[in-house]
């Protein structure tokens, strides 16, 4: 039986149209997947930077989800003490991309917190492109921190003020000021060498309290006990304690518990350093 040429032409044309549509579909899928991947890489970097600078979990989740929404995606995150797991998906749930990133170690920086939070609102309100977001993000994170020597002096004055606040006399205040300068400098230098931070806290507490205990050895002043007790207050992990409580209250129990356990271990290290000084003095204040 002879097949009409027009029928064959119609089949061929339909096949070509179908192939073209399939090709367009796969190109569209690949484009969405690549966009999900690129946005996910930025968001995980953004979230780890927030975590390192001392932000509580709910704020990290809100800021990250806000940027994802500006691209038309939804972000779902699980945060642990050293790991961030994020799933980014399209609104119709047809495309999903998951990433895992390791949390960075970094010093607490409230200026970074404020600037990065403002960046999330800028992205949401103005629908910034990914390249613009990377540019602004790098500009924020490359901003030089306050000079170490300035921080060193300011911490000394702050801790000496605590001593005065607890009714320490001026000799005790001077002793705490010097003790804080030594202890904080040790903390800075050991931190730069990436030594275990539990060891750093123990050694810093020991030397700070040891210097403050000179007032008791020499019987200088009448508030030597206050001088020794307040000499280690600059080491108290206030931000992890506050963030841990906030996380638990807001439902991030695992992250909050991890923060509180870490803060508790640091407090134990401070206590060990202080106890070592008191034992060297014969245990007079134990």
BELHU-V396112 format. One record per pair of residues at least 12 apart in sequence whose ideal C-beta (glycine too) atoms are under 8 Angstrom apart, sorted by the first residue. I is the first residue (numbers start at 1). J is the second residue. Records with the same first field share a line. If there is no record, write none. Layout:
BEGIN
I = J, J
END
This chain:
BEGIN
29 = 95
32 = 90, 95
33 = 95, 97
35 = 71
36 = 73, 88, 89, 90, 95, 96, 97
37 = 97
38 = 130
39 = 68, 71, 73, 88, 130
40 = 86, 88, 97, 98, 99
41 = 99
42 = 67, 130, 133, 134, 137
43 = 64, 67, 68, 75, 86, 88
44 = 84, 86, 99, 101
45 = 101, 137
46 = 63, 64, 67, 116, 137
47 = 60, 63, 64, 77, 79, 84, 86, 101
48 = 84, 101, 102, 103, 104
49 = 104, 106, 112, 116, 137, 141
50 = 63, 64, 112, 113, 116
51 = 79, 84, 103, 104
52 = 103, 104, 105, 106
53 = 106, 107, 108, 109, 110, 112, 113, 116
54 = 108, 109, 110, 113, 239, 243
55 = 113, 243
56 = 242, 243, 246, 247, 250
57 = 79, 243, 246, 247, 250, 252, 255, 256
58 = 246, 247, 250, 252
59 = 113, 117
60 = 77, 79
61 = 75, 77, 79
62 = 120
63 = 116, 117, 120
64 = 77, 86, 120
65 = 77
66 = 120, 121, 123, 124
67 = 119, 120, 123, 124, 133
68 = 88
69 = 124
70 = 123, 124, 127, 128
71 = 130
72 = 90, 91
73 = 88, 89, 90, 91
74 = 88, 89, 90, 91
75 = 87, 88
76 = 88, 89
79 = 252, 255
80 = 103, 254, 255, 258
81 = 103, 255, 258, 259, 262
82 = 102, 103
83 = 100, 101, 102, 103
84 = 100, 101, 102, 103
85 = 98, 99, 100
86 = 98, 99, 100, 101
107 = 145
108 = 239
109 = 145
111 = 143
112 = 140, 141, 143
115 = 140, 143
116 = 137, 140
119 = 133, 136, 137, 140
122 = 136
148 = 188
152 = 181, 184, 185, 188
153 = 181
155 = 180, 184, 234
156 = 177, 178, 180, 181, 184
157 = 177
158 = 234
159 = 176, 177, 180, 230, 231, 233, 234
160 = 173, 174, 176, 177, 180
162 = 176, 230, 233
163 = 176, 226, 227, 230, 231
166 = 226, 229, 230
167 = 223, 226
168 = 223, 226, 227, 230
169 = 221, 222, 223
170 = 221
171 = 215, 220, 221, 223, 227
172 = 212, 215, 221, 223, 224, 226, 227, 230
173 = 227
175 = 211, 212, 214, 215, 220, 221, 227, 231
176 = 212, 227, 230, 231
178 = 211
179 = 207, 208, 209, 210, 211, 212, 227, 231
180 = 208, 231, 234
182 = 207, 208, 211
183 = 204, 205, 207, 208, 211, 231, 232, 234, 235
184 = 204, 208, 234
186 = 200, 203, 204, 207
187 = 200, 201, 204, 235
190 = 203, 204
197 = 266
198 = 265, 266, 269
199 = 269
201 = 235, 266, 269, 270, 273
202 = 269, 270, 272, 273
203 = 273
204 = 232, 235, 273
205 = 232, 235, 269, 270, 271, 272, 273, 274
206 = 273, 274, 276, 277
207 = 273
208 = 231, 232, 234, 235, 273
209 = 228, 231, 232, 273, 274, 277, 278
210 = 277, 280
211 = 231
212 = 227, 228, 230, 231
213 = 227, 228, 277, 278, 280, 281
215 = 227, 228
216 = 228, 281, 284
217 = 281
225 = 285
228 = 274, 277, 278, 285
232 = 270, 273, 274
235 = 266, 270
236 = 267, 270
237 = 262, 263, 266, 267
240 = 259, 260, 262, 263, 266
241 = 259, 260, 263
243 = 256, 259
244 = 256, 257, 258, 259, 260, 263
245 = 260
247 = 259
248 = 260
END
